[in-house]
Amino acid sequence: MCDCSTTETFELCTNFKYMNTKKLIIYISCLLVALMKVFGYWYYGVSQVKAPEVVETPRVFTKETDAVTINITYPTIPGTTEGVARANLALQTALDKRIAEFEKEADISMRADTGFPKDIKSSVTGSPAVEEKNNRYIALVMGMEWYTRGAAHPAHTMDVYVYDYKADKLLSTDDLFLPGTDYLPTLSRLAREDLRAQAQEGDMGFNYNESMVEDGTLPRKENFSLMLPLKDGLMIYFTEYQVAPYAAGPQQVVIPYSKLEGLFNKDLLQ
């Protein structure tokens, strides 16, 4: 104990207590900084969703019969979780069903007495492309070409898939938007404006058809079922014949997220 009964000893005692207090403050400060760093590392680790860096071997399906030629690459979500496994199985099963139905149509077409050359067969080709991949989600588009023997030209289809690694599931169109929002009227208006602008700038490569654009962008879910969230905005695809003649091919617009304020689920962009 420090005896502070005299002036001299009082000063020594005061200095001693001051030094101890100063050391205590420094010690507590260092401890707080260390705890904050530990918490920061923990929070960053649990809050950041990492897209699995899994090297996938693309599954390719080829088949050649007297009636049809098939050459497709299945869309595949990279990852090792149960959700990813379920998603990949669902995508494969759905595509297998479509291929099986097309094979039946090809056989019927080959047996039909249409006078069409027998050496021309039906065919289907397709492969996926990654449009966006980040720590939160992966966005794929699957383009396919279907030719039925005897048709004037092939048909083209598109499918889109968005897998949310945080939710561990494939997202629906509604999942891209905030719950309860009526996003279709806004998408309809903005898509029409974009397509008109493309036509005026000569980017669409065909004579603009107002009637087709109006019908193909009506605020209905079937008209806006092909959407992918990209870095710079929401990509919307329109299939052939939807907003333009067949010769023009599929069309697309990109709507900046700033124009979808209060509608788009920005949590996906975190």
Buried (B, 14 or more C-beta within 10 A) or exposed (E): EEEBEEEEEEEEBEEEEEEEEEEEEEEEEEEEEEEEEEEEEEEEEEEEBEBEEEEEEEEEBEEEEEBBBBBBBBBBBBBEEEBBEBBBEEBBEEBEEBBEEBBEBBBEBBEEEEEEEEEEBBBBBBBBEEBBEBEBBBBBBBBBEBBBBBEEEBBBBBBBBBBBBBBBBBBEBEBBBBEEBEBBEBBBEBBBBBBBEBBEEEEBEEEBBEEBBEEBBEBEEEBBBBBBBEEEBBBBBBBBBBBBEEEBBBBBBEBEBEBBEEBBBEEBEE
